[in-house]
Amino acid sequence: MITGLFETHINVSNLERSIAFYRDTLGLEVGRIEHERRVAFLWMGRRGEAMLGLWEKPAAEVVPQHFAFRASIDDVHERSVAWLTERGLKARNFLDDGTRRPMVFAWMPAVAIYFDDPDGHELELIAMLPGPPRPELGVVSWDDWHQSSPK
């Protein structure tokens, strides 16, 4: 029955600022803007594949949420920090240890990096990794993940 997540919505304090962020900074495609309702819908990935809804609310009603964008392994591991930095965003890893290096969630396994939108929503770029999960490793660096991989 359920084959994936098609749509998610978040509250934002300034619709125009958020549209600009998700469209111009992250590259999402605007599907529809309803100015009178103070809502916008943006396509994630290909049109018709997944959608993000932005609903303007008073700042006091904006509760930071978390969601992840699917990306390729190479994009997350090799390019994400530079890509985010070029866009004026501060990349951080799950451990928030100041290294700004993507980390591997060994239980999945997946590699991920985090950043925030203008309202403090925690966004993530994530890519599933090949191979079996190894939950005993916890959250580790890319190098530690590969050094511990079965040869």
C-alpha positions as semicolon CSV with decimal commas, in nm:
position;residue;x (nm);y (nm);z (nm)
1;M;0,000;0,000;0,000
2;I;0,251;0,268;0,109
3;T;0,547;0,302;-0,126
4;G;0,705;0,624;-0,003
5;L;0,649;0,976;0,122
6;F;0,498;1,209;-0,139
7;E;0,440;1,532;0,050
8;T;0,532;1,708;0,373
9;H;0,443;2,054;0,500
10;I;0,619;2,296;0,733
11;N;0,523;2,628;0,885
12;V;0,742;2,926;0,797
13;S;0,746;3,281;0,932
14;N;0,798;3,457;0,596
15;L;0,663;3,287;0,284
16;E;0,860;3,491;0,031
17;R;1,189;3,436;0,216
18;S;1,122;3,063;0,239
19;I;1,023;3,033;-0,127
20;A;1,347;3,210;-0,221
21;F;1,549;2,979;0,004
22;Y;1,403;2,653;-0,124
23;R;1,389;2,768;-0,488
24;D;1,702;2,980;-0,529
25;T;1,932;2,833;-0,265
26;L;1,837;2,465;-0,278
27;G;1,707;2,447;-0,635
28;L;1,354;2,315;-0,576
29;E;1,097;2,394;-0,844
30;V;0,794;2,602;-0,748
31;G;0,477;2,413;-0,834
32;R;0,221;2,662;-0,704
33;I;0,202;2,974;-0,490
34;E;-0,128;3,082;-0,334
35;H;-0,058;3,431;-0,202
36;E;-0,404;3,479;-0,053
37;R;-0,370;3,160;0,154
38;R;0,001;3,230;0,226
39;V;0,108;2,885;0,104
40;A;0,347;2,751;-0,159
41;F;0,418;2,405;-0,293
42;L;0,758;2,309;-0,433
43;W;0,863;1,996;-0,618
44;M;1,149;1,794;-0,473
45;G;1,338;1,597;-0,737
46;R;1,136;1,549;-1,053
47;R;0,794;1,710;-1,092
48;G;0,530;1,477;-0,950
49;E;0,779;1,278;-0,743
50;A;0,765;1,455;-0,404
51;M;0,638;1,787;-0,275
52;L;0,716;2,033;0,004
53;G;0,441;2,264;0,131
54;L;0,530;2,595;0,297
55;W;0,261;2,757;0,513
56;E;0,318;3,105;0,651
57;K;0,228;3,136;1,019
58;P;0,317;3,384;1,294
59;A;0,675;3,323;1,412
60;A;0,547;3,195;1,748
61;E;0,368;2,911;1,565
62;V;0,675;2,798;1,370
63;V;0,812;2,492;1,547
64;P;1,139;2,370;1,393
65;Q;1,095;2,036;1,219
66;H;1,336;1,792;1,059
67;F;1,329;1,626;0,720
68;A;1,584;1,485;0,477
69;F;1,642;1,526;0,106
70;R;1,758;1,215;-0,079
71;A;2,083;1,269;-0,270
72;S;2,352;1,055;-0,431
73;I;2,636;0,907;-0,226
74;D;2,892;1,116;-0,415
75;D;2,690;1,434;-0,369
76;V;2,659;1,385;0,008
77;H;3,008;1,252;0,074
78;E;3,217;1,450;-0,175
79;R;3,026;1,767;-0,263
80;S;2,771;1,854;0,006
81;V;2,987;2,067;0,236
82;A;3,122;2,280;-0,050
83;W;2,776;2,302;-0,210
84;L;2,619;2,421;0,116
85;T;2,906;2,662;0,189
86;E;2,878;2,815;-0,161
87;R;2,514;2,890;-0,076
88;G;2,598;3,056;0,254
89;L;2,480;2,762;0,465
90;K;2,665;2,606;0,755
91;A;2,702;2,231;0,719
92;R;2,718;2,020;1,032
93;N;2,723;1,650;1,096
94;F;2,497;1,448;1,326
95;L;2,747;1,468;1,611
96;D;2,781;1,846;1,561
97;D;3,149;1,802;1,643
98;G;3,262;2,102;1,440
99;T;3,428;1,898;1,164
100;R;3,153;1,961;0,907
101;R;3,216;1,615;0,760
102;P;2,929;1,389;0,658
103;M;2,878;1,099;0,899
104;V;2,758;0,743;0,845
105;F;2,460;0,599;1,030
106;A;2,584;0,241;1,038
107;W;2,246;0,095;1,134
108;M;2,097;0,196;0,797
109;P;2,368;0,237;0,647
110;A;2,352;0,593;0,511
111;V;2,578;0,897;0,485
112;A;2,434;1,236;0,583
113;I;2,504;1,603;0,647
114;Y;2,279;1,864;0,813
115;F;2,199;2,235;0,773
116;D;1,918;2,476;0,867
117;D;1,663;2,676;0,674
118;P;1,585;3,041;0,763
119;D;1,329;2,935;1,028
120;G;1,559;2,684;1,195
121;H;1,410;2,373;1,038
122;E;1,683;2,108;1,045
123;L;1,740;1,982;0,692
124;E;1,949;1,685;0,590
125;L;2,107;1,552;0,273
126;I;2,117;1,172;0,295
127;A;2,218;0,880;0,074
128;M;2,175;0,511;0,143
129;L;2,497;0,312;0,124
130;P;2,536;-0,034;-0,026
131;G;2,606;-0,328;0,200
132;P;2,457;-0,462;0,517
133;P;2,374;-0,251;0,822
134;R;2,628;-0,261;1,104
135;P;2,445;-0,106;1,401
136;E;2,721;-0,198;1,643
137;L;2,932;0,083;1,491
138;G;2,682;0,358;1,578
139;V;2,742;0,690;1,400
140;V;3,090;0,702;1,248
141;S;3,299;0,903;1,006
142;W;3,318;0,802;0,641
143;D;3,679;0,691;0,691
144;D;3,591;0,479;0,994
145;W;3,304;0,322;0,802
146;H;3,531;0,219;0,516
147;Q;3,815;0,105;0,741
148;S;3,576;-0,125;0,925
149;S;3,416;-0,260;0,607
150;P;3,464;-0,631;0,544
151;K;3,738;-0,681;0,289
